[in-house]
């Protein structure tokens, strides 16, 4: 006689699907609560996971010093853009997922007592893409830094310009570069921090124009994708040529800084990069590069000759 086996119900998972995260570098499974406590750095290999804008501001700024500006700015749909879904629906979904109005948050705060104008990007909002709102916030942060005579700090995390806004998004490249030229002319320090990823139009504009360019470890930094770049020049490119360590070795990035050390690094730079008084006419001698001198002093001579 046939043996009748007992029926079994499919086993249900007893834990939420987002309880663990797999490290893309070493493959370890990381408990999310512990990962958050570790500043989203893998305890095994040191891989730096992406940070939200809120977490980034909390990590960099003195407690209770951040004052947001232009919180109400929000993207519109100038082109009536539709791909798999209308652009306004994509924006609404991103807003619900992140709690942000757009991919950048800006305002003022303090880093070890030094007032700064700061703008931070969030990759979780449509890949940190730069549309009119992001470009406007970067520009206004730079304008406030110039007017209030305080240093400018921008943290980039972006896949590039936002295609749903077309030419209006591409215009932000020129706008941000123009306002940063005014910051430079006013001799107000600008520190740019590139996190993973910093690519496309953001890379091609304000992200690489800092008086000092810092990067997190193993951050993807570059304009086009690796295959596109290799195909364009018809050459095989080195392994990891778009990672922060490679760029540092070739003089494009001034320092690669661990996440937990970023705040102290920026504070040290700000103490060194004094904002000159309004109307100061006499510049430092041409033979002296204060930024290069500082970087050489802390990096054993690897600071380069950036101005």
C-alpha positions as CSV (number, residue, x, y, z in Angstrom):
1,X,0.0,0.0,0.0
2,X,1.3,3.5,-0.8
3,X,2.7,5.3,2.2
4,X,0.9,8.6,2.9
5,X,3.4,11.2,4.0
6,X,2.4,14.0,6.3
7,X,1.9,17.4,4.6
8,X,4.3,20.2,5.4
9,X,3.6,23.8,5.2
10,X,6.2,26.1,3.6
11,X,8.4,27.6,6.3
12,X,7.8,31.2,6.9
13,X,10.7,33.5,7.7
14,X,10.6,34.6,11.3
15,X,12.6,37.7,10.6
16,X,12.2,40.8,8.4
17,X,13.9,40.6,5.0
18,X,15.9,43.8,5.8
19,X,17.4,42.5,9.0
20,X,20.8,41.7,7.4
21,X,23.0,43.3,4.7
22,X,25.6,41.4,2.7
23,X,28.9,43.3,2.3
24,X,29.6,43.6,-1.5
25,X,33.4,43.6,-0.8
26,X,34.0,40.7,1.6
27,X,30.6,38.9,1.4
28,X,30.0,38.9,5.2
29,X,26.4,39.1,6.3
30,X,26.0,42.1,8.6
31,X,23.3,42.7,11.2
32,X,21.8,46.0,10.2
33,X,21.5,47.4,13.7
34,X,25.2,46.7,14.3
35,X,26.0,48.2,10.9
36,X,24.3,51.4,11.8
37,X,26.2,51.6,15.1
38,X,29.4,51.1,13.1
39,X,28.6,54.2,11.0
40,X,27.8,51.8,8.1
41,X,31.3,50.6,7.8
42,X,31.9,46.8,7.4
43,X,33.8,45.7,10.6
44,X,35.5,42.9,8.6
45,X,36.9,44.7,5.5
46,X,36.2,48.4,6.1
47,X,33.8,48.8,3.2
48,X,32.0,52.1,3.4
49,X,28.3,51.7,2.7
50,X,26.3,54.7,1.5
51,X,24.9,57.2,4.1
52,X,21.7,59.1,4.1
53,X,21.9,62.9,4.2
54,X,20.6,62.9,7.7
55,X,23.2,60.5,9.0
56,X,26.0,62.5,7.1
57,X,25.0,65.8,8.7
58,X,24.8,64.2,12.2
59,X,28.2,62.7,11.7
60,X,30.0,65.9,10.4
61,X,28.4,68.7,12.4
62,X,28.4,69.7,16.0
63,X,25.3,68.5,17.9
64,X,22.2,70.7,17.4
65,X,24.0,73.2,15.2
66,X,22.4,72.4,11.8
67,X,19.9,74.9,10.6
68,X,18.3,73.8,7.3
69,X,17.6,76.4,4.6
70,X,15.4,76.1,1.5
71,X,13.7,73.0,2.9
72,X,10.6,73.7,0.7
73,X,12.3,73.5,-2.7
74,X,10.8,70.8,-4.8
75,X,11.2,69.6,-8.4
76,X,8.5,70.3,-11.0
77,X,7.9,68.5,-14.3
78,X,8.9,71.1,-17.0
79,X,9.0,68.5,-19.8
80,X,6.0,66.3,-18.9
81,X,8.6,63.4,-18.8
82,X,7.2,59.8,-18.9
83,X,9.2,56.6,-19.1
84,X,7.8,53.6,-17.3
85,X,6.0,56.1,-15.1
86,X,5.5,59.9,-15.0
87,X,8.3,61.9,-13.5
88,X,6.0,63.3,-10.7
89,X,5.3,59.8,-9.6
90,X,9.0,59.0,-9.3
91,X,9.6,62.1,-7.2
92,X,6.7,61.2,-4.9
93,X,8.0,57.6,-4.5
94,X,11.5,58.9,-3.6
95,X,10.0,61.4,-1.2
96,X,8.1,58.7,0.6
97,X,11.1,56.4,0.8
98,X,13.6,59.0,2.0
99,X,11.5,61.6,3.8
100,X,13.3,64.3,1.7
101,X,12.0,66.8,-0.8
102,X,14.9,66.2,-3.2
103,X,18.3,64.7,-3.4
104,X,20.2,67.4,-1.5
105,X,19.9,69.0,2.0
106,X,21.6,72.3,2.7
107,X,21.9,74.8,5.5
108,X,24.4,76.1,8.1
109,X,26.1,74.4,11.0
110,X,29.4,74.1,12.9
111,X,32.3,71.7,12.8
112,X,34.3,71.9,16.0
113,X,32.9,75.4,16.6
114,X,33.7,76.7,13.1
115,X,30.6,77.9,11.2
116,X,30.1,76.4,7.8
117,X,27.7,76.5,4.9
118,X,27.0,72.9,4.0
119,X,25.2,70.9,1.3
120,X,24.9,67.1,1.5
121,X,23.5,64.8,-1.2
122,X,21.5,61.6,-0.6
123,X,22.0,58.8,-3.2
124,X,18.8,57.2,-1.9
125,X,16.7,59.9,-3.7
126,X,16.7,58.9,-7.3
127,X,20.3,58.0,-7.3
128,X,21.3,61.4,-6.0
129,X,20.6,62.8,-9.5
130,X,21.1,66.5,-9.9
131,X,18.1,68.4,-11.2
132,X,17.2,72.1,-10.8
133,X,16.6,71.8,-7.1
134,X,20.0,70.1,-6.3
135,X,21.8,72.6,-8.5
136,X,20.0,75.5,-6.8
137,X,20.8,74.3,-3.3
138,X,24.5,73.9,-4.1
139,X,24.5,77.4,-5.6
140,X,22.7,79.0,-2.7
141,X,25.0,77.2,-0.2
142,X,27.9,78.7,-2.1
143,X,26.3,82.2,-2.2
144,X,25.6,82.1,1.6
145,X,29.2,81.1,2.2
146,X,30.4,84.1,0.2
147,X,28.0,86.6,1.8
148,X,28.5,85.3,5.4
149,X,32.3,84.8,5.0
150,X,32.1,81.2,6.2
151,X,33.7,78.1,4.6
152,X,31.7,76.0,2.1
153,X,31.5,72.2,2.5
154,X,29.7,70.0,-0.1
155,X,29.3,66.2,0.2
156,X,28.6,64.6,-3.1
157,X,26.8,61.2,-3.7
158,X,25.3,61.1,-7.2
159,X,24.9,59.2,-10.4
160,X,24.9,62.5,-12.4
161,X,22.4,64.9,-14.0
162,X,18.7,64.0,-13.8
163,X,17.5,62.9,-17.2
164,X,13.9,63.7,-16.5
165,X,14.7,67.4,-16.4
166,X,16.7,67.4,-19.6
167,X,18.6,70.5,-20.5
168,X,17.4,72.2,-17.3
169,X,19.4,69.6,-15.4
170,X,22.5,70.1,-17.6
171,X,22.3,73.8,-17.0
172,X,23.1,73.2,-13.3
173,X,26.7,72.2,-14.3
174,X,27.4,75.7,-15.6
175,X,25.5,77.4,-12.8
176,X,27.3,75.7,-10.0
177,X,30.7,76.2,-11.6
178,X,30.0,79.9,-12.0
179,X,29.0,80.5,-8.4
180,X,32.0,78.5,-7.2
181,X,34.2,80.8,-9.2
182,X,32.8,83.7,-7.2
183,X,33.5,81.8,-4.0
184,X,37.1,81.4,-5.2
185,X,37.4,85.1,-6.1
186,X,36.2,86.0,-2.6
187,X,38.9,83.7,-1.1
188,X,36.3,81.7,0.8
189,X,37.5,78.1,1.4
190,X,35.6,75.3,-0.3
191,X,36.1,71.7,0.8
192,X,34.6,69.0,-1.5
193,X,33.9,65.5,-0.2
194,X,33.3,62.8,-2.7
195,X,31.5,59.7,-1.4
196,X,30.4,56.6,-3.3
197,X,29.4,57.3,-6.0
198,X,30.4,60.7,-7.4
199,X,29.8,60.4,-11.2
200,X,28.4,62.1,-14.3
201,X,27.5,65.8,-14.2
202,X,28.2,66.2,-10.5
203,X,31.8,65.0,-11.1
204,X,32.0,67.2,-14.2
205,X,31.1,70.3,-12.2
206,X,31.4,71.3,-8.5
207,X,32.5,68.0,-7.0
208,X,36.1,68.3,-8.2
209,X,36.5,72.1,-7.8
210,X,37.3,72.2,-4.0
211,X,40.3,74.0,-2.6
212,X,40.8,70.6,-1.0
213,X,39.1,67.5,-2.5
214,X,38.6,64.6,0.0
215,X,37.2,61.2,-0.8
216,X,36.0,58.2,1.2
217,X,37.8,54.9,0.7
218,X,37.0,52.9,-2.5
219,X,34.5,55.5,-3.6
220,X,33.5,55.3,-7.3
221,X,34.5,58.7,-8.8
222,X,34.4,59.5,-12.6
223,X,32.4,60.9,-15.4
224,X,31.4,58.0,-17.6
225,X,31.2,54.3,-16.8
226,X,34.3,52.1,-17.1
227,X,33.1,50.4,-20.3
228,X,32.1,53.6,-22.0
229,X,35.4,55.2,-21.1
230,X,37.4,52.3,-22.3
231,X,35.4,52.1,-25.5
232,X,35.8,55.9,-26.2
233,X,39.6,55.8,-26.1
234,X,39.8,52.2,-27.5
235,X,42.2,51.2,-24.8
236,X,42.1,48.8,-21.8
237,X,42.1,50.8,-18.6
238,X,43.7,49.8,-15.3
239,X,41.8,47.9,-12.7
240,X,40.0,50.3,-10.3
241,X,41.0,53.4,-12.2
242,X,37.8,55.1,-11.1
243,X,38.3,54.4,-7.4
244,X,39.4,57.0,-4.9
245,X,42.7,55.3,-4.1
246,X,43.8,55.3,-7.7
247,X,42.8,58.9,-8.1
248,X,44.8,59.9,-5.0
249,X,47.9,58.1,-6.3
250,X,47.6,60.1,-9.6
251,X,47.1,63.5,-7.9
252,X,43.4,64.0,-8.6
253,X,42.2,63.6,-5.0
254,X,44.1,65.3,-2.2
255,X,43.3,62.8,0.6
256,X,41.4,59.5,1.1
257,X,39.9,59.7,4.5
258,X,38.1,57.1,6.6
259,X,34.6,58.1,7.4
260,X,35.2,58.3,11.2
261,X,38.1,60.7,10.6
262,X,36.3,63.0,8.2
263,X,35.0,65.4,10.8
264,X,38.5,65.9,12.4
265,X,40.1,66.2,9.0
266,X,37.7,68.9,7.9
267,X,38.1,70.7,11.3
268,X,41.9,70.7,10.9
269,X,41.6,72.1,7.4
270,X,39.2,74.8,8.5
271,X,41.6,75.9,11.3
272,X,44.3,76.2,8.7
273,X,42.2,77.9,5.9
274,X,41.3,81.2,7.5
275,X,38.7,83.3,5.7
276,X,40.4,86.6,5.1
277,X,38.7,89.8,6.1
278,X,36.6,91.7,3.6
279,X,38.7,94.1,1.6
280,X,42.0,92.3,2.3
281,X,44.2,93.3,-0.6
282,X,47.5,91.6,0.0
283,X,47.6,88.0,-1.0
284,X,50.1,85.4,0.2
285,X,53.3,85.2,-1.7
286,X,53.0,83.2,-4.9
287,X,55.7,80.8,-3.8
288,X,53.7,79.8,-0.8
289,X,50.8,77.3,-1.2
290,X,49.0,77.1,2.3
291,X,46.8,74.1,1.2
292,X,49.7,72.2,-0.2
293,X,51.8,72.9,2.9
294,X,49.0,71.7,5.2
295,X,48.5,68.5,3.2
296,X,52.2,67.8,3.0
297,X,52.5,68.2,6.8
298,X,49.7,65.7,7.5
299,X,50.4,63.3,4.7
300,X,54.2,63.1,4.8
301,X,54.7,65.2,1.6
302,X,51.9,63.7,-0.5
303,X,49.8,66.9,-0.5
304,X,50.8,67.9,-4.0
305,X,50.8,71.4,-5.3
306,X,47.2,72.3,-5.4
307,X,46.1,75.9,-4.9
